[in-house]
Amino acid sequence: MIENVPFVPSGPLARSPQAVHQRLAAFHLGGEVMSADFPTVAFNVPADADFAGMKALLNQGQDEGGWHYEVGCGTDEWWNA
């Protein structure tokens, strides 16, 4: 599964992809930063990840104004978590 997290430049994480990675570090995700001009981090999510915990954290960060997120390719396990 691939998760894209475009963070909000004026939000609490500013334009820091390191801050986004740090917030999601507990899930041991691989990922990459798109570019300085397009503040988005793309994560590769392993099949055995804690989807419910990840979704809760992603929703919390979105509610706090730190980022938006979208699922590029989700499994049934992700959607049902």
N, C-alpha and C positions, 0 to 999 in steps of 0.2 A: 504494500500500500504506500502511496506517496501523499504527503501532506504538504500543502503550501501555506506559509504563514507570512503574509505581508504585514509588517508592523507599522504602527501609526507614528510618523515622524514627530508629531507634537505630543505623543502619549508618554507614559511614564518610562518606557524603555528607550525613548528617543530614536536614534537611528543605529542602535547597537545590535547587530546580529549576535554578538557574544552574549548579551543579556537574554536574548530569546533562547539560545542554546542552553544557557545556564538554567533557565526556568524549566526546560524540558529534559535536563540532564539525567534525572532519575529514571527515565524510560530508555536510556542507552540507545538513542537514535543516531543514525548516520545522516548527514545532510550537507548542504552547501548553500552559500549565499549567492543570490543571483547577480547583483551588482550594487555599487554604491548609489547609482541613480535610481534603481528600482529596489527599495528596501524589502526584499522578500527572502525568507529562508525556506528551502525545500528539504523535507525530511523523508528518509526511507524508514518505514516502520516495519519491524519484524512481525511475522505472523503470530508469534506468541506474546506480543506486547499486552500490557494492561490497558485495553481499549477504554474501559469505563473510566479509569483514573485519568487517562490522557484526555478524553473528551471533557471531563470535568475541569481539568486545568485549562484546556483550550477555551472553553466557554467562560471560565473565570477571567482569563486574560482579555477576552473580547469584551466582556461586561465592564472591565476596568479601563477600557480604552487603550490597551497596549497593542493590540493587533486584531486583525480579522483572520479567518482561516477558511480554507476550502480543502476538500478531499478530492484529490486527482483520480484516485482509483481505490475504492473501498471494497472490502470483502463483506460477506454476510455477517461475519463476527464483529466487524466494526459497526455496521449499521444497527445490529441488534444489541450492542453493548449499552 
